[in-house]
């Protein structure tokens, strides 16, 4: 299975976040899955790639050509796919993946998560979405999502569109046990 991982490119963060990303990448490879990611060499993206590489896993990096400068990209990918735009990048990551994991990150990671979540809510896919909540990083966003449902701005069932896990091992368990028939996403849009 191809597992898309979103996450920070920053190195100026607590090292424990990067270590969890490395553990996730290693777990993906050990279980025979392929890591699909944004191609970055640093931060959590680079950590996930290093973890997968250490376990001889397949790694697909997808990045816009303008990132191919100054050692931004992870050079040991099994396959590196270049796009012209960030939109093309996200579309290829979605198309080539059967599951999505959001590791801690900044606004780019949030944007990727909310787009893939919205597409699931709209019934455009029914693939697993898992939040790796390392050190409680996403607690505030999870509170916001619950408040969004509590105030009627989205259906409460939308809180079941994703799974929250505290450890990389739990992420893989959630993905591998995912049953698309367990949640009918066709009734979740507010249109």
C-alpha positions, 0 to 999 in steps of 0.5 A: 500500500502507498501511504502518503505522509504530510509533515513539517520541513522545519529542523528548528523543532523539538527532536522528538517530533523528528524521531517519531517521523523516523519511526513512522517511516521505518514502520511503513517500510518494515510492513512492506508499504511505500512511503509517498511524501513531499520529497523534503530532506529536512524536518519530519518529511526528511525523518520519515524518508530516512526511517523508510530508507534505513529499512530498505523501503520504497520511497516516492518523493513528489515535489515541484521543480522549484524545490530542486535547489540547495539540498531541499530534496531527499536524494535517496528516493526510490522515485522522485516525481517533479511537478510544475506547481504545488497543486499538481504535487498534492493531486499526485500525492492523493492519486498515488496513495491509498492512505494519508497520515498527518504528522505535526507541521505548519500551515502547509501540513494543515492545508494538505490535511484539510483538503484531503479531509474535505475531499473525503467528506465530499465523497471523493475518496474513502481512504484512511486519514490518520493524525499522528498526534506526537506530544499532543501537537494536534490537541487544539485542532482536534478541539476546534474540529469538535467545536465545529461539529458541536456548533453545527458547522459540520456534521458530528459524523465528520469527526469519524473521517479521521483517526487520531493516534499517539504513536507511529505503530498505532498509525499503521494498525489504524491504516491496516485495519481500516474498513471503508464500508464502516463509514458511509461518507456520501451523507456527510456533505452539507450541500 
